Amino acid sequence: MLNKLFEQLNFSDKESLVYLALLEISSGKVREISKKTGLNRTTVYDICDALLQKGLISKYKKGSGTYFNALDPKSLLNYLEREKEEHIKNTEKQKEKVSELLPQLISIQNIYSQTKPRVQFFEGEKGIREAYENTLTSSEIILAFGNADTMHKGLPNFFPEYYKRRAKNKIFIRAVVPRNKMSVERSKHNQEEMRDTRFLPEKEMTFSPEVNIYDNKMLIVSWEEKMAILIESKELAHLQKLTFNLLWDTLPRN
């Protein structure tokens, strides 16, 4: 039981052995500790120095000899408190160092991500909400295929507030949508929500998912499978923008 405790305190086997021996004999010379533990004297000297550093034992001179003695076992609590404080200090120093080097790390990431596509997966309502937050970083007009009916059913009470935040961020959107009641109703708010809507020509032309294309990204949301995929690829985004604009130009203004 005690060996398990000292193992959890990151004591070496030899440190545990010497410390427990000193608890038993109260105090003693290296020769006596060596005899008690079976360790050679040089090793005992080294271990005692380590335990002195931990503040768990002390030493004193008596005549020509040097004696070591164990402090009150409660000193283990003081030792742990010092270890805790030291860990906190080290963590703070590490955080400062990371903050200092973060721009350099981000720069490295940006260099290598320019030609390397990145894919992120999001699941469930919470994940999809998180995915939509990325669209609010767009630096250009968002091109979208969207069905207001499936969107509002998929995330009830989310989109009216989202539209306001997108408009507040001055991010315009062009949307190709199927002609249904919800999409028509939503189009009445186009001006305030900074949106231009064009409807597919036939009522039977419909779809469920949403696709947002912006910057070098493409967000695909499946409302039936409750998941979203965010793809960051300049090449793929370029193709999707080209496809969207070809369709957009064929659809009549409403």
VMD Tcl script that draws the C-alpha trace (Angstrom):
set ca {
  {0.00 0.00 0.00}
  {2.77 2.44 0.97}
  {4.84 1.47 -2.06}
  {1.84 2.29 -4.27}
  {1.51 5.68 -2.58}
  {5.15 6.61 -3.15}
  {4.93 5.39 -6.73}
  {2.03 7.81 -7.27}
  {4.17 10.56 -5.69}
  {6.83 9.87 -8.33}
  {9.33 8.52 -5.81}
  {11.85 6.03 -7.17}
  {11.98 2.61 -5.51}
  {15.25 3.55 -3.79}
  {13.88 6.87 -2.53}
  {10.89 5.05 -1.02}
  {13.21 2.50 0.57}
  {15.48 5.10 2.19}
  {12.60 7.30 3.35}
  {10.74 4.42 4.99}
  {13.98 3.21 6.59}
  {14.56 6.65 8.11}
  {10.99 6.71 9.42}
  {11.71 3.44 11.20}
  {15.11 4.30 12.71}
  {14.28 7.99 13.22}
  {17.87 9.08 12.45}
  {21.10 7.47 11.43}
  {24.38 7.65 9.60}
  {24.75 6.59 6.00}
  {26.35 3.34 7.20}
  {23.24 2.46 9.21}
  {20.84 3.42 6.40}
  {22.91 1.36 3.98}
  {22.70 -1.67 6.26}
  {18.94 -1.20 6.70}
  {18.15 -0.84 2.99}
  {20.82 -3.04 1.41}
  {21.92 -0.13 -0.80}
  {25.57 0.88 -1.12}
  {26.71 4.02 0.69}
  {27.24 6.12 -2.43}
  {23.66 5.43 -3.52}
  {22.36 6.25 -0.03}
  {24.20 9.60 -0.10}
  {22.61 10.45 -3.46}
  {19.13 9.41 -2.30}
  {19.44 11.40 0.92}
  {20.40 14.49 -1.09}
  {17.28 14.01 -3.21}
  {15.06 13.65 -0.12}
  {16.67 16.75 1.39}
  {15.71 18.66 -1.77}
  {12.13 17.44 -1.38}
  {12.10 18.76 2.20}
  {11.27 15.34 3.69}
  {14.41 14.71 5.75}
  {17.08 16.80 7.45}
  {20.70 16.25 8.42}
  {22.84 17.36 11.30}
  {26.40 16.98 12.60}
  {27.12 15.10 15.77}
  {30.77 14.76 16.67}
  {32.58 13.75 13.53}
  {29.57 12.09 11.98}
  {26.71 13.25 9.75}
  {23.25 11.99 10.64}
  {20.06 12.00 8.59}
  {16.59 11.91 10.09}
  {13.07 11.81 8.71}
  {10.82 14.80 9.34}
  {7.21 14.46 10.45}
  {5.29 12.49 7.76}
  {2.98 15.52 7.50}
  {5.85 17.15 5.58}
  {4.66 15.03 2.65}
  {1.64 17.35 2.42}
  {3.95 20.38 2.33}
  {6.01 18.64 -0.36}
  {2.88 18.07 -2.48}
  {1.81 21.69 -2.01}
  {5.24 22.89 -3.21}
  {5.06 20.50 -6.16}
  {1.61 21.86 -7.01}
  {2.83 25.47 -6.89}
  {5.87 24.59 -8.98}
  {3.67 22.85 -11.53}
  {1.40 25.91 -11.75}
  {4.43 28.19 -12.24}
  {5.84 25.93 -14.94}
  {2.46 25.74 -16.68}
  {2.16 29.55 -16.67}
  {5.66 29.85 -18.13}
  {4.76 27.32 -20.82}
  {1.55 29.23 -21.62}
  {3.54 32.45 -21.97}
  {6.01 30.71 -24.28}
  {3.22 29.24 -26.41}
  {1.52 32.65 -26.66}
  {4.82 34.18 -27.70}
  {5.41 31.58 -30.42}
  {1.77 31.20 -31.53}
  {2.07 33.62 -34.50}
  {5.04 31.61 -35.76}
  {3.14 28.32 -35.41}
  {0.10 29.74 -37.21}
  {2.39 31.05 -39.96}
  {3.83 27.58 -40.46}
  {0.34 26.10 -40.58}
  {-0.81 28.67 -43.15}
  {2.19 28.03 -45.39}
  {1.53 24.31 -45.60}
  {-2.27 24.56 -45.69}
  {-2.34 26.68 -48.85}
  {-2.03 23.61 -51.08}
  {-3.27 20.97 -48.64}
  {-7.06 20.60 -48.35}
  {-8.48 20.36 -44.84}
  {-11.67 18.58 -43.89}
  {-13.63 18.95 -40.65}
  {-16.64 16.87 -39.64}
  {-19.45 18.07 -37.35}
  {-22.23 15.93 -35.91}
  {-25.59 16.69 -34.31}
  {-27.32 20.03 -33.83}
  {-24.53 21.43 -31.67}
  {-21.89 20.46 -34.22}
  {-23.85 21.97 -37.12}
  {-24.29 25.23 -35.21}
  {-20.51 25.32 -34.72}
  {-19.97 24.72 -38.42}
  {-22.19 27.68 -39.32}
  {-20.08 29.94 -37.11}
  {-17.28 29.55 -39.65}
  {-19.40 31.14 -42.38}
  {-19.43 34.35 -40.32}
  {-15.69 34.68 -41.07}
  {-16.29 34.97 -44.82}
  {-14.50 37.82 -46.55}
  {-16.68 37.63 -49.64}
  {-20.24 36.97 -50.82}
  {-21.44 33.51 -49.76}
  {-22.84 31.41 -52.63}
  {-25.45 29.00 -51.33}
  {-27.78 26.20 -52.30}
  {-30.36 26.17 -49.52}
  {-33.83 24.97 -48.67}
  {-35.32 27.19 -45.95}
  {-37.90 24.52 -45.11}
  {-35.38 21.77 -44.24}
  {-32.96 24.28 -42.69}
  {-35.48 25.68 -40.22}
  {-36.74 22.21 -39.33}
  {-33.15 21.01 -38.85}
  {-32.17 23.83 -36.50}
  {-35.33 25.34 -34.99}
  {-34.91 28.91 -33.69}
  {-31.32 29.15 -34.93}
  {-31.51 30.79 -38.34}
  {-33.41 34.05 -37.70}
  {-30.74 35.02 -35.16}
  {-27.97 33.71 -37.45}
  {-29.27 35.84 -40.34}
  {-29.11 38.94 -38.13}
  {-25.52 38.22 -37.11}
  {-24.46 37.58 -40.70}
  {-26.03 40.88 -41.77}
  {-24.37 42.65 -38.84}
  {-21.02 41.31 -40.10}
  {-21.84 42.77 -43.57}
  {-21.68 39.34 -45.23}
  {-23.95 39.19 -48.28}
  {-25.34 35.90 -49.61}
  {-26.67 34.71 -52.95}
  {-28.98 31.73 -52.60}
  {-30.42 29.27 -55.11}
  {-33.49 27.75 -53.49}
  {-36.43 25.48 -54.34}
  {-39.80 27.21 -54.57}
  {-41.64 26.27 -51.39}
  {-43.65 28.19 -48.79}
  {-40.81 28.71 -46.30}
  {-38.27 29.81 -48.93}
  {-40.75 32.28 -50.43}
  {-41.58 33.64 -46.97}
  {-37.88 34.00 -46.11}
  {-37.19 35.88 -49.35}
  {-39.46 38.68 -48.11}
  {-36.68 39.54 -45.63}
  {-33.91 39.59 -48.24}
  {-33.05 43.26 -47.91}
  {-32.66 43.30 -44.12}
  {-30.86 39.93 -44.14}
  {-28.51 40.93 -46.99}
  {-29.61 38.13 -49.33}
  {-30.38 37.78 -53.03}
  {-32.60 34.79 -53.80}
  {-33.26 33.03 -57.09}
  {-35.73 30.16 -57.29}
  {-35.40 26.96 -59.27}
  {-37.86 27.15 -62.19}
  {-39.95 24.06 -61.42}
  {-41.67 23.36 -58.11}
  {-40.62 19.71 -58.39}
  {-36.96 20.78 -58.41}
  {-36.10 20.46 -54.76}
  {-33.33 19.24 -52.46}
  {-32.72 18.88 -48.73}
  {-29.03 19.68 -47.94}
  {-27.43 23.10 -47.85}
  {-24.14 24.07 -49.46}
  {-22.30 27.32 -48.65}
  {-19.29 28.31 -50.79}
  {-17.06 31.16 -49.62}
  {-13.39 32.11 -49.63}
  {-11.57 28.79 -50.16}
  {-14.19 26.81 -48.26}
  {-17.26 24.73 -48.87}
  {-19.72 23.88 -46.07}
  {-22.05 20.96 -46.79}
  {-24.90 20.29 -44.34}
  {-27.04 17.15 -44.38}
  {-30.26 17.75 -42.45}
  {-31.44 14.15 -42.68}
  {-28.13 12.70 -41.40}
  {-27.57 15.56 -38.92}
  {-23.99 16.24 -39.94}
  {-21.87 18.89 -41.65}
  {-18.59 18.78 -43.56}
  {-16.35 21.82 -43.92}
  {-13.83 21.48 -46.75}
  {-11.04 24.01 -47.13}
  {-9.61 23.70 -50.63}
  {-8.93 26.48 -53.10}
  {-9.28 24.12 -56.06}
  {-12.61 22.59 -55.00}
  {-14.07 25.94 -53.93}
  {-13.15 27.44 -57.33}
  {-15.00 24.67 -59.18}
  {-18.09 25.03 -56.99}
  {-18.14 28.82 -57.47}
  {-17.91 28.34 -61.23}
  {-20.80 25.83 -61.18}
  {-22.92 28.06 -58.96}
  {-22.39 31.16 -61.12}
  {-23.26 29.28 -64.32}
  {-26.60 28.24 -62.79}
  {-27.18 31.65 -61.18}
  {-26.90 33.43 -64.52}
  {-29.59 31.17 -66.06}
  {-32.17 31.79 -63.36}
  {-34.56 34.75 -63.60}
  {-34.53 37.55 -61.04}
  {-37.55 37.35 -58.76}
}
mol new
graphics top color blue
foreach p $ca { graphics top sphere $p radius 0.5 }
foreach p [lrange $ca 0 end-1] q [lrange $ca 1 end] { graphics top cylinder $p $q radius 0.2 }
display resetview
